C-alpha cells in the first residue's frame, strides 16, 4: 500500500500575451503555485514565491518536490473520499504577487483530470497542462445551455463580528455549502475545509479564506433530463435564489459538531430575466441580523435558467411569477 503522495512541480511557462499580465511589473512581481489536496492546509500545498525568468517565453522554474505522508488514517480517508464525493481532479492555481501595495492576482488554473488515470493506475509523469485564466474559462454559449459552473473564490470574515466570539468555533475548520437541485449535499460543497479564524490570535490575512473552488454540474437535455427538470422547479420558487452557507466543522473527525456560521442568499429573478451571469461578485454573509463577512462567487446559473425558461410551454410559464411584470 502506498504511504505517501509525491507532487513535483517543475516549471511554469508564462504567456506574455495573457491579458491578466497587462499592467503588472514582471521585474518585481513574484509567482507561486498552490494546489488542493483534501485535509491539507494551503500552506502545505504551495510553492515558494519566486521571480520569473527574464527571457521572453522562458519557463519560470519551480522545481518543487513535495512528499505528503498518508500514514495518518484521517488524512488518507479524506483522500479516499475524493473518489466518491468529488470529481477526481487536482487544481493547480498560478498566483502573482505584484508588490506589497497590491493584492495578489489569480492568473489561472490548470485542472488535472484523474478519473481515467486512476482506473488505469497511470501516474502523471512530467506532463504539461494549460492554466486557463478566468476570462478564457468562460463557457461557450452551447456549453452554458447544459452545464452550470459554480466558482467560489473566497470568503472574507469580519474580525470584529460577535458570531466569531463563540468558543465552540475553537479547533474547527470551515467550508462552503450551496444548494443545486438534482445534486446531493456532498456534491455541492468546497473540497477544501480551511481553519476557522479566531479573534485575538489569528493573523488578519487569515480572515480571508481562499477556496479557489470551481465545479461544473451537468444539466444536459440529452443525458441528464431529470436533473434539468428539477432545476426548472427553481424557477417556480419565490424568490428564485441560490444560497451559500459557511459551515464550521470540528477538526476532530470523530466529533459530530457542525455549525452554520453564515449564509449569503443570491437572488436570481432579475438576472434570469436579463440572462446576466455572476462574475466575481461579492455578497454579504449573514448570521441572523449580523453581517459576519462576504463571499465572492461566479456562476452562469442565471443564463442557464433563462435557457430552461424558454423551453417551458407557454401555459406553464404562468407559474413563473417574476416573468409576469
Steps between C-alpha positions, in 0.01 A plus 500: 500500500634844404574708811569837341392726214784666312427823311772650279459842340787557260426830326241750383511665158340845491320612185590868483203567271266403784276805572521436876874579487433847359584769752714272716865581553658165420837620627374522857205261497534158654304187419402185682285195435250351742295185465219338694537172686227388742571562874822697436529874562597726212831581669597135457408484131663805344836582350726782619441837329777567245589751229438393138772428247582816302523346151176530296317170479735334747372282779499617859653209686327378812678168556278415795497143627240457771454165670177486695476214745176306503568281801258709705174306477278810497694665219502181297125464546450860383692417183292185450183707537603709199422200279138481612412857595672708233629465150852361532671820388798691636503876440830688468453878528761756391511804730685827439628726780549840326648684801420580862252775407286278273295195578590170339356410160356164401642454149349165413435140589616171351267208564657153498229239440572176682192280451631305198854493637378344825325223309820431304735562797674749272706758691572849367864508389638847421206606282393853410148634559352833387413750773190686383424850622153583631424680174583201282322259735161652419275244340386516140134574427429137410671379817316752719170347386588169666760559771478706818838627618540616860819675613560592865807718513517600864327598822598815691398488867450806720757482780277692742174313443328358810445159344875429486524541878323165542748271687348197326682612185841426653674214317256503209533521123268677258364407158228640273184311412241601240174360362449382143189299406580143395834475682575363846641719776838326491529597132430869563765603749858616472764229497715711733420546869710786642581588863235726654674826600490588869494862620798600709758256365428436131692726260289759317575347158363164615151644538500486119423136416610414145312197370576538126218253436352433157266222398272429205160333536347318205140596418515371144164464325611170345684326785364659820143592410362415847749733666413770246133465600597530868694817420194637320303479828734768636328745264168435676639598841446840654753644519728325253825479693830319542617484865863453608573401860832509686501189716735440794596143587722356772859413410447174691343266245330303779306809606151565363524877552373710208391862505350712221703815561356730235292492183505713186181493293552583133170614348467405136170634359636813333812321381297219343272751326805675355707183448778673694752269668696562821870567455721546809230676703492524879189438710454557876508205738234536770476336842154604608500879464880529521721532193787261579684527169464465126542230236632549147351273233449454127233293327320471168182373671289804397559449127442124536169567678410748225562227243284252695230764543476534122445122476193506728162490318314832500216359711732403784697826495214656699652335806818705456383808685799726441446485121150652523615856547 
